[in-house]
């Protein structure tokens, strides 16, 4: 096993102790907030000013992104779990 794989196994062993919904939700919130911040920065860089924000639209965008990326986080969980089992020999 390479050092990177050993590091993955060590970290994933700690991460997998928490429930999948926690991992997926945390993944979704982090990615959604980063993308939202990036959107604001790019809007400012392109337009040179911030447009007024419709709060309802803003909240719905955040919640939609959190939902979508939480689903991606759940998928990521299963892919990491498969990799972990393969590396540790638990996939028999």
The 8 nearest C-alpha neighbors of each residue, nearest first, counted from 0:
[[1, 4, 5, 2, 86, 3, 87, 6],
 [0, 2, 4, 3, 5, 6, 7, 86],
 [3, 1, 5, 4, 6, 0, 7, 8],
 [4, 2, 6, 1, 5, 7, 0, 8],
 [3, 5, 7, 1, 6, 2, 0, 8],
 [6, 4, 2, 8, 7, 3, 9, 1],
 [5, 7, 3, 9, 4, 8, 10, 2],
 [6, 8, 4, 10, 5, 9, 11, 3],
 [9, 7, 5, 11, 6, 10, 12, 83],
 [8, 10, 6, 12, 7, 11, 5, 13],
 [11, 9, 7, 13, 12, 8, 6, 14],
 [10, 12, 14, 8, 13, 9, 7, 15],
 [11, 13, 9, 10, 15, 14, 8, 16],
 [12, 14, 11, 10, 15, 16, 9, 17],
 [15, 13, 11, 16, 12, 17, 10, 22],
 [14, 16, 17, 12, 13, 11, 18, 19],
 [17, 15, 14, 13, 18, 12, 11, 19],
 [16, 18, 15, 14, 19, 21, 22, 13],
 [19, 17, 21, 20, 16, 22, 15, 14],
 [18, 20, 22, 21, 23, 17, 73, 76],
 [19, 21, 23, 22, 18, 24, 73, 25],
 [22, 20, 24, 19, 18, 23, 25, 17],
 [21, 23, 19, 25, 20, 24, 26, 18],
 [24, 22, 72, 69, 73, 20, 26, 25],
 [25, 23, 27, 69, 21, 26, 22, 20],
 [26, 24, 28, 22, 27, 23, 21, 29],
 [25, 27, 23, 24, 29, 72, 28, 22],
 [28, 26, 69, 68, 65, 24, 30, 25],
 [29, 27, 31, 25, 65, 30, 26, 32],
 [30, 28, 32, 26, 31, 27, 25, 33],
 [29, 31, 33, 27, 32, 28, 34, 26],
 [32, 30, 28, 34, 64, 65, 29, 33],
 [31, 33, 35, 29, 34, 30, 28, 36],
 [32, 34, 30, 36, 35, 31, 37, 29],
 [35, 33, 37, 31, 36, 32, 38, 30],
 [34, 36, 38, 32, 37, 33, 31, 39],
 [37, 35, 39, 33, 38, 34, 32, 40],
 [36, 38, 34, 40, 35, 39, 33, 41],
 [37, 39, 35, 41, 36, 40, 42, 34],
 [40, 38, 42, 36, 37, 41, 43, 35],
 [41, 39, 37, 43, 42, 38, 44, 36],
 [40, 42, 44, 38, 43, 39, 45, 37],
 [43, 41, 39, 45, 40, 44, 46, 38],
 [42, 44, 47, 48, 40, 46, 41, 45],
 [45, 43, 41, 47, 42, 46, 40, 48],
 [44, 46, 42, 43, 47, 41, 48, 40],
 [47, 45, 43, 48, 42, 44, 49, 41],
 [46, 48, 43, 44, 45, 49, 42, 41],
 [49, 47, 43, 46, 50, 42, 44, 45],
 [50, 48, 43, 51, 42, 47, 39, 46],
 [49, 51, 52, 48, 42, 43, 46, 39],
 [52, 50, 49, 53, 54, 48, 57, 56],
 [53, 51, 54, 50, 57, 56, 49, 55],
 [52, 54, 56, 55, 57, 51, 58, 50],
 [55, 53, 57, 56, 52, 58, 59, 51],
 [56, 54, 58, 57, 53, 59, 60, 52],
 [55, 57, 59, 53, 54, 58, 60, 52],
 [56, 58, 54, 60, 55, 59, 53, 61],
 [59, 57, 61, 55, 60, 56, 54, 62],
 [58, 60, 62, 56, 61, 57, 63, 55],
 [61, 59, 63, 57, 58, 62, 64, 56],
 [60, 62, 58, 64, 59, 63, 65, 57],
 [63, 61, 65, 59, 64, 60, 58, 66],
 [64, 62, 60, 66, 65, 61, 59, 67],
 [63, 65, 67, 61, 31, 66, 62, 68],
 [64, 66, 27, 62, 28, 68, 31, 63],
 [67, 65, 69, 63, 64, 68, 62, 70],
 [68, 66, 64, 70, 69, 65, 63, 71],
 [67, 69, 27, 71, 70, 65, 66, 64],
 [70, 68, 27, 23, 72, 24, 66, 71],
 [69, 71, 73, 68, 67, 72, 74, 66],
 [70, 72, 68, 74, 69, 73, 75, 67],
 [71, 73, 23, 69, 75, 70, 74, 26],
 [74, 72, 23, 76, 70, 75, 71, 69],
 [73, 75, 71, 77, 76, 72, 70, 78],
 [74, 76, 72, 78, 73, 77, 79, 71],
 [77, 75, 73, 79, 74, 78, 80, 72],
 [78, 76, 80, 74, 79, 75, 81, 73],
 [77, 79, 75, 81, 80, 76, 82, 74],
 [80, 78, 82, 76, 81, 77, 83, 75],
 [81, 79, 77, 83, 82, 78, 76, 84],
 [80, 82, 78, 84, 79, 83, 77, 85],
 [81, 83, 79, 85, 80, 84, 86, 78],
 [84, 82, 80, 86, 85, 81, 8, 79],
 [85, 83, 89, 90, 87, 81, 86, 82],
 [84, 86, 82, 88, 83, 90, 87, 81],
 [87, 85, 83, 84, 88, 82, 8, 4],
 [86, 88, 84, 89, 85, 83, 8, 90],
 [89, 87, 85, 90, 86, 84, 91, 83],
 [88, 90, 84, 87, 91, 85, 86, 83],
 [89, 91, 84, 85, 88, 81, 87, 86],
 [90, 89, 88, 85, 84, 87, 86, 81]]
